[in-house]
Amino acid sequence: MSVVWGHNFQFQYKPVDNATQLAYPVLSKPKLNRQTVYELMEQMLNVYGLDGQSCVLRTLCESSRVDISQDSIFGHLLSTILT
């Protein structure tokens, strides 16, 4: 830890006297599944004036015919999301 980091941390955050002053947020488990991802993709395409539902369905069909997971990490990610 450097002196600069220590000073920045001290100036940005109020020092705490004891642990009871800390408030930890309750983190809920994110509900991200394929249906949610597909709906988000559809909404983004609709914003650009495209027919989002047909584009997503066509992309799903086309991605099932072609193996793109061997091309790159991005291809593997897309293959995981779309199949």
C-alpha positions as CSV (number, residue, x, y, z in Angstrom):
1,M,0.0,0.0,0.0
2,S,1.4,3.4,-0.9
3,V,1.3,6.6,1.0
4,V,-0.7,8.2,-1.8
5,W,-3.4,5.5,-1.8
6,G,-3.6,5.8,2.0
7,H,-4.2,9.5,1.9
8,N,-6.7,9.2,-0.9
9,F,-8.6,6.6,1.0
10,Q,-8.5,8.7,4.2
11,F,-9.8,11.8,2.5
12,Q,-12.6,10.1,0.5
13,Y,-14.0,8.0,3.4
14,K,-14.9,9.0,6.9
15,P,-13.0,7.1,9.5
16,V,-15.0,4.6,11.5
17,D,-14.7,4.2,15.3
18,N,-16.3,0.8,15.5
19,A,-17.9,-1.8,13.2
20,T,-21.4,-0.9,14.3
21,Q,-21.2,2.3,12.3
22,L,-20.8,0.3,9.1
23,A,-23.9,-0.3,7.0
24,Y,-23.6,-3.3,4.7
25,P,-26.2,-3.3,1.9
26,V,-28.2,-6.5,1.4
27,L,-27.2,-7.9,-1.9
28,S,-29.8,-9.9,-3.7
29,K,-28.9,-12.6,-6.2
30,P,-29.2,-11.1,-9.7
31,K,-31.9,-12.7,-11.7
32,L,-30.2,-12.9,-15.1
33,N,-31.2,-15.8,-17.3
34,R,-31.4,-16.3,-21.0
35,Q,-34.9,-15.0,-21.3
36,T,-33.9,-11.8,-19.7
37,V,-30.8,-11.4,-22.0
38,Y,-33.0,-12.1,-25.0
39,E,-35.6,-9.5,-23.9
40,L,-32.8,-6.9,-23.3
41,M,-31.4,-7.6,-26.8
42,E,-34.9,-7.3,-28.2
43,Q,-35.5,-3.9,-26.5
44,M,-32.1,-2.5,-27.6
45,L,-32.9,-3.5,-31.2
46,N,-36.4,-1.9,-30.9
47,V,-34.8,1.4,-29.8
48,Y,-32.9,1.5,-33.1
49,G,-36.1,1.0,-35.1
50,L,-35.6,-2.7,-35.9
51,D,-38.0,-5.5,-35.3
52,G,-36.2,-6.8,-32.2
53,Q,-38.2,-10.1,-31.8
54,S,-37.6,-11.3,-35.3
55,C,-33.9,-10.3,-35.2
56,V,-33.3,-12.2,-31.9
57,L,-35.1,-15.2,-33.2
58,R,-33.2,-15.2,-36.5
59,T,-29.9,-14.8,-34.6
60,L,-30.7,-17.8,-32.4
61,C,-31.5,-19.9,-35.4
62,E,-28.4,-18.9,-37.3
63,S,-26.1,-19.3,-34.3
64,S,-27.3,-22.9,-33.8
65,R,-26.2,-23.8,-37.4
66,V,-22.7,-22.3,-37.1
67,D,-20.1,-23.1,-34.5
68,I,-18.5,-19.8,-33.6
69,S,-17.1,-20.9,-30.2
70,Q,-13.7,-22.0,-31.8
71,D,-12.9,-18.6,-33.2
72,S,-12.2,-16.5,-30.2
73,I,-13.2,-15.7,-26.6
74,F,-15.9,-13.4,-28.0
75,G,-17.2,-16.2,-30.2
76,H,-17.3,-18.6,-27.2
77,L,-19.2,-16.0,-25.2
78,L,-21.7,-15.5,-27.9
79,S,-22.1,-19.2,-28.4
80,T,-22.8,-19.6,-24.7
81,I,-25.4,-16.8,-24.7
82,L,-27.1,-17.8,-27.9
83,T,-27.3,-21.6,-27.6
